[in-house]
């Protein structure tokens, strides 16, 4: 049986058998609805909007919900049988606290009885998916932005940076902007999320963005409930906020400047391999115009350091940025499990959860 690879994101869970070059067989929302425990309670309507987000800003917050979610994924969706569980590899978010790593390995061995466990950091896995072992990963997730230099398959943690903004914050920004220009329209986050995916675009540069304030083509779009909304320059605000966080009310450097500062803090002998191998991942980086704007700002950077974005291999599936860490996990699983580099049940029984820090790095 192939090992299972799981990438638990704040918005989406990606899971599937470790088959490199194939996308994950399961991509589902991480958010869950809470239902009444009393099955005799027939009117569930009042519970319809009671939801739980077990993963926040990349880290697991609700372990009971995660256990339920993983039980559904592994046994119902992926076909595991109780008493015949297989091996599993998890993608670790950048800078995951030690206690969370230990809790996860404990859950897998004590509740799911897995035969083998491994975990690896997402920046490393994202580079593996691009055919690299050294480089810099820029991951714009639903709840955070992670920038991490990776040297010979190991994250340089001191130079890594995490920012508590992500796709969810950009969705809220678009909601605010659309509410200003469409005051009579009742908007909800689900509709705005869909609008963001369909219509947002990155301006070529800061000057081009400023020009949209003077002249910008408007489009009308009919929402699922029949309301008609007008979308104009709002579509540009989302991408611009990544390069100018002041739009979000934050006093911080833009994403390219943050990357430059990240690389600058690493020994100069490693600059070249980091510069020439920058990978962009996360659904937001698939926004129209984002990669071109990123590359343009990198070239125009006042620093001597000019990062260059590397393309994934041609044989990789389309939309790889949406599940790049998962794909890297599928590649790594083909190495660590056959070569017995993973944590076994015997390892866990002998050493306890702390074994994850010695065997998974």
C-alpha positions as CSV (number, residue, x, y, z in Angstrom):
1,X,0.0,0.0,0.0
2,X,1.3,3.5,-0.9
3,X,1.9,5.9,1.9
4,X,-0.7,8.7,2.4
5,X,0.4,12.3,2.2
6,X,-1.6,15.0,4.1
7,X,-1.3,18.7,3.9
8,X,-3.5,20.4,6.5
9,X,-4.1,24.0,5.5
10,X,-6.1,26.8,7.1
11,X,-8.6,26.7,4.2
12,X,-8.1,23.3,2.4
13,X,-7.0,19.8,3.3
14,X,-5.0,18.1,0.5
15,X,-4.6,14.3,0.8
16,X,-3.9,11.3,-1.3
17,X,-1.6,8.4,-2.0
18,X,2.1,9.2,-2.6
19,X,2.1,9.2,-6.4
20,X,4.4,11.9,-7.6
21,X,3.4,13.8,-10.8
22,X,-0.3,13.3,-9.8
23,X,-2.4,15.9,-7.9
24,X,-3.9,14.9,-4.5
25,X,-7.0,12.8,-4.9
26,X,-8.8,14.7,-2.2
27,X,-9.0,18.5,-1.8
28,X,-11.7,19.5,0.7
29,X,-12.4,22.4,3.0
30,X,-10.7,22.2,6.4
31,X,-13.6,24.2,8.0
32,X,-16.2,21.9,9.5
33,X,-19.8,22.3,10.6
34,X,-20.7,21.5,14.2
35,X,-23.9,19.4,14.5
36,X,-25.9,18.5,17.6
37,X,-24.9,15.4,19.4
38,X,-28.5,14.5,20.2
39,X,-29.6,12.7,17.0
40,X,-33.2,12.9,18.0
41,X,-33.0,16.7,17.5
42,X,-34.5,17.0,14.1
43,X,-34.4,20.7,13.4
44,X,-30.8,21.3,12.5
45,X,-31.4,24.6,10.8
46,X,-30.2,26.7,13.8
47,X,-26.8,24.8,13.6
48,X,-26.3,25.5,9.9
49,X,-23.9,28.4,10.4
50,X,-22.1,27.0,13.5
51,X,-18.7,26.2,12.0
52,X,-15.3,25.4,13.4
53,X,-11.9,26.2,11.9
54,X,-9.6,23.6,13.3
55,X,-6.5,25.1,11.6
56,X,-5.8,28.8,12.1
57,X,-2.9,30.7,10.5
58,X,-1.5,27.3,9.5
59,X,-1.4,25.7,13.0
60,X,-3.9,23.1,14.4
61,X,-6.0,24.6,17.1
62,X,-8.9,22.1,17.6
63,X,-7.5,18.6,17.9
64,X,-10.9,16.9,18.4
65,X,-12.1,18.3,15.1
66,X,-8.9,17.3,13.3
67,X,-9.3,13.8,14.6
68,X,-12.8,13.6,13.2
69,X,-11.7,15.1,9.9
70,X,-8.7,12.8,9.5
71,X,-10.9,9.8,10.4
72,X,-13.2,10.7,7.5
73,X,-10.3,11.3,5.1
74,X,-8.3,8.2,5.9
75,X,-11.0,5.5,6.4
76,X,-13.9,6.8,4.3
77,X,-12.2,8.6,1.4
78,X,-8.8,6.9,1.1
79,X,-9.9,3.4,2.0
80,X,-7.9,2.5,5.1
81,X,-9.2,-0.4,7.1
82,X,-9.2,-0.5,10.9
83,X,-6.5,-2.8,12.0
84,X,-4.6,-2.5,8.7
85,X,-3.5,1.2,8.7
86,X,-0.7,2.3,6.5
87,X,2.1,4.8,6.6
88,X,1.5,8.6,6.6
89,X,3.5,11.7,5.9
90,X,2.4,15.2,7.0
91,X,3.6,18.5,5.7
92,X,4.8,20.7,8.6
93,X,4.1,24.5,8.4
94,X,7.1,26.7,8.8
95,X,8.1,27.2,12.5
96,X,5.6,24.7,13.9
97,X,5.9,24.7,17.7
98,X,7.5,21.5,19.1
99,X,4.4,20.7,21.2
100,X,2.2,20.6,18.1
101,X,4.6,18.2,16.3
102,X,4.6,15.9,19.3
103,X,0.8,16.1,19.6
104,X,0.4,15.1,15.9
105,X,2.7,12.1,16.1
106,X,1.0,11.0,19.3
107,X,-2.4,11.2,17.6
108,X,-1.3,9.2,14.7
109,X,0.2,6.3,16.7
110,X,-2.3,6.2,19.6
111,X,-5.6,7.0,17.8
112,X,-4.9,5.9,14.2
113,X,-2.4,3.1,14.9
114,X,-0.3,4.0,11.8
115,X,2.5,1.7,10.8
116,X,4.9,4.5,10.0
117,X,5.0,8.3,10.4
118,X,7.1,11.1,8.9
119,X,6.8,14.9,8.7
120,X,8.7,17.5,6.8
121,X,8.6,21.3,6.5
122,X,6.5,22.8,3.8
123,X,9.3,25.1,2.3
124,X,11.5,22.1,1.8
125,X,8.7,20.1,0.2
126,X,7.7,23.0,-2.1
127,X,11.3,23.1,-3.4
128,X,11.3,19.3,-3.9
129,X,8.2,19.7,-6.1
130,X,10.1,22.2,-8.3
131,X,13.1,19.8,-8.6
132,X,15.3,21.7,-6.2
133,X,17.0,21.0,-2.8
134,X,18.1,24.6,-2.2
135,X,16.3,27.8,-2.9
136,X,13.8,30.2,-1.3
137,X,10.1,29.4,-0.8
138,X,7.5,32.2,-0.8
139,X,4.2,30.7,0.3
140,X,1.1,32.9,0.4
141,X,-1.4,30.7,2.3
142,X,-5.0,31.3,3.4
143,X,-3.9,32.5,6.9
144,X,-0.2,33.5,6.6
145,X,2.8,34.3,4.4
146,X,5.9,32.2,4.9
147,X,9.3,33.1,3.4
148,X,12.0,30.6,4.0
149,X,15.5,30.0,2.6
150,X,16.3,26.3,2.2
151,X,19.9,25.1,1.9
152,X,20.6,21.5,1.0
153,X,17.2,20.3,2.1
154,X,17.2,22.1,5.5
155,X,15.3,25.3,6.4
156,X,17.4,28.2,7.6
157,X,15.1,29.1,10.5
158,X,16.9,32.2,11.7
159,X,16.5,33.9,8.4
160,X,12.9,32.7,7.8
161,X,10.0,35.0,8.2
162,X,6.3,34.5,8.8
163,X,3.6,37.1,8.5
164,X,0.1,36.7,9.9
165,X,-1.7,37.8,6.8
166,X,-2.9,35.7,3.9
167,X,-5.7,34.9,1.5
168,X,-8.4,35.3,4.2
169,X,-7.2,38.9,4.9
170,X,-7.2,39.7,1.2
171,X,-10.8,38.4,0.9
172,X,-11.8,40.7,3.7
173,X,-10.1,43.6,1.9
174,X,-12.0,42.9,-1.3
175,X,-15.2,42.7,0.7
176,X,-14.6,46.1,2.2
177,X,-13.7,47.6,-1.2
178,X,-16.7,46.2,-3.0
179,X,-19.0,47.3,-0.1
180,X,-17.8,50.9,-0.7
181,X,-18.6,50.8,-4.4
182,X,-21.7,48.7,-4.1
183,X,-23.4,49.9,-0.9
184,X,-26.8,48.5,-1.8
185,X,-25.5,44.9,-2.3
186,X,-25.5,42.4,0.5
187,X,-22.2,40.5,0.3
188,X,-21.0,37.4,2.1
189,X,-17.5,36.0,2.4
190,X,-18.2,32.9,0.3
191,X,-19.4,35.0,-2.7
192,X,-16.4,37.4,-2.3
193,X,-14.0,34.5,-2.1
194,X,-15.4,33.3,-5.5
195,X,-15.1,36.9,-6.9
196,X,-11.5,37.1,-5.7
197,X,-10.6,33.9,-7.6
198,X,-12.4,35.0,-10.8
199,X,-11.6,38.7,-11.1
200,X,-8.6,39.8,-9.1
201,X,-5.5,40.8,-11.1
202,X,-2.1,42.3,-10.2
203,X,-1.2,45.6,-11.7
204,X,2.1,45.7,-13.6
205,X,3.6,48.1,-11.1
206,X,2.7,50.8,-8.6
207,X,2.2,53.4,-11.3
208,X,-0.2,51.2,-13.2
209,X,-2.1,50.6,-10.0
210,X,-2.4,54.4,-9.3
211,X,-3.8,54.8,-12.9
212,X,-6.7,52.5,-12.1
213,X,-7.9,55.1,-9.7
214,X,-8.5,57.4,-12.7
215,X,-9.6,55.0,-15.3
216,X,-10.6,51.4,-15.0
217,X,-13.1,49.2,-16.9
218,X,-16.1,48.1,-14.9
219,X,-17.7,44.7,-15.2
220,X,-21.0,43.5,-13.9
221,X,-21.4,40.1,-12.3
222,X,-24.5,38.3,-11.1
223,X,-24.2,36.7,-7.6
224,X,-25.8,33.3,-6.9
225,X,-28.8,35.1,-5.2
226,X,-29.5,37.2,-8.2
227,X,-27.9,40.5,-7.1
228,X,-25.8,42.3,-9.7
229,X,-22.5,43.7,-8.5
230,X,-20.1,46.0,-10.3
231,X,-16.4,45.3,-10.2
232,X,-13.8,47.8,-11.2
233,X,-10.5,48.9,-9.7
234,X,-11.3,46.8,-6.6
235,X,-9.9,43.8,-8.4
236,X,-6.4,45.3,-8.3
237,X,-6.4,46.1,-4.6
238,X,-5.9,42.5,-3.5
239,X,-2.7,41.9,-5.4
240,X,-1.4,45.4,-4.6
241,X,-1.7,44.7,-0.9
242,X,0.9,42.0,-1.1
243,X,3.4,44.5,-2.5
244,X,2.2,47.5,-0.4
245,X,0.8,46.1,3.0
246,X,-0.1,49.7,3.9
247,X,-3.3,49.0,2.0
248,X,-4.2,46.6,4.7
249,X,-3.2,49.1,7.4
250,X,0.1,47.4,8.1
251,X,3.5,49.0,8.6
252,X,5.5,46.4,6.8
253,X,7.6,45.9,3.7
254,X,6.1,44.3,0.6
255,X,6.6,40.7,-0.2
256,X,9.6,41.1,-2.5
257,X,11.4,43.4,-0.1
258,X,10.8,40.8,2.7
259,X,12.3,38.1,0.5
260,X,15.4,40.3,-0.2
261,X,15.9,40.9,3.5
262,X,15.4,37.2,4.2
263,X,18.2,36.2,1.7
264,X,20.4,39.1,2.8
265,X,20.5,37.6,6.3
266,X,22.0,34.3,5.1
267,X,25.7,33.9,4.5
268,X,26.7,35.5,1.2
269,X,28.2,32.2,-0.1
270,X,24.6,30.9,-0.3
271,X,23.1,33.9,-2.0
272,X,23.4,32.7,-5.6
273,X,21.7,29.3,-5.1
274,X,18.9,31.0,-3.1
275,X,18.5,33.8,-5.6
276,X,18.2,31.6,-8.7
277,X,15.7,29.2,-7.1
278,X,12.8,31.1,-5.7
279,X,9.5,29.2,-5.8
280,X,6.1,30.8,-5.4
281,X,3.3,28.7,-3.9
282,X,-0.1,29.1,-2.4
283,X,-3.3,29.7,-4.3
284,X,-2.9,33.5,-4.2
285,X,0.3,33.4,-6.2
286,X,-1.7,32.0,-9.1
287,X,-3.5,35.3,-9.4
288,X,-3.2,36.8,-12.9
289,X,-0.2,39.1,-13.2
290,X,1.3,38.2,-9.8
291,X,4.4,36.3,-11.0
292,X,5.2,39.0,-13.5
293,X,4.8,41.8,-10.9
294,X,6.9,39.8,-8.5
295,X,9.7,39.3,-11.0
296,X,9.6,42.9,-12.1
297,X,9.8,44.2,-8.5
298,X,12.7,41.8,-7.9
299,X,14.6,43.2,-10.9
300,X,14.0,46.8,-9.8
301,X,14.9,46.1,-6.2
302,X,17.4,48.7,-4.8
303,X,19.4,45.8,-3.3
304,X,22.1,44.0,-5.2
305,X,20.1,40.8,-4.6
306,X,17.6,40.1,-7.3
307,X,15.6,36.9,-6.8
308,X,14.6,34.9,-9.8
309,X,11.4,32.7,-9.9
310,X,11.9,29.1,-11.0
311,X,9.3,27.3,-13.0
312,X,8.3,23.7,-11.9
313,X,9.2,20.9,-14.3
314,X,7.0,20.5,-17.3
315,X,5.8,17.0,-16.3
316,X,4.2,18.4,-13.2
317,X,0.4,18.9,-13.2
318,X,-1.1,22.3,-13.8
319,X,-1.9,24.6,-10.9
320,X,1.0,23.1,-8.9
321,X,1.2,26.2,-6.7
322,X,-2.1,25.2,-5.2
323,X,-0.7,22.0,-3.7
324,X,3.1,22.3,-4.1
325,X,4.0,21.2,-0.6
326,X,1.7,18.1,-0.9
327,X,3.5,17.2,-4.2
328,X,6.9,17.5,-2.5
329,X,5.6,15.2,0.3
330,X,4.6,12.6,-2.3
331,X,8.1,12.7,-3.7
332,X,9.7,12.5,-0.3
333,X,7.5,9.6,0.8
334,X,9.0,7.6,-2.0
335,X,12.3,7.9,-0.3
336,X,11.9,7.9,3.5
337,X,9.5,4.9,3.8
338,X,11.3,2.4,1.5
339,X,14.6,3.4,3.1
340,X,13.2,3.1,6.7
341,X,14.0,6.7,7.6
342,X,10.5,7.1,9.1
343,X,9.3,6.7,12.7
344,X,8.1,3.2,13.3
345,X,5.7,2.0,16.0
346,X,8.7,0.5,17.8
347,X,10.5,3.9,17.7
348,X,7.4,5.6,19.2
349,X,6.9,3.0,21.9
350,X,10.5,3.3,23.0
351,X,11.0,7.1,22.8
352,X,7.5,8.7,22.9
353,X,6.4,11.7,20.9
354,X,9.7,13.5,21.2
355,X,11.2,11.1,18.7
356,X,9.7,13.3,16.0
357,X,12.4,16.0,16.6
358,X,15.2,13.5,16.0
359,X,13.9,11.6,13.0
360,X,11.8,14.3,11.2
361,X,13.8,17.4,10.2
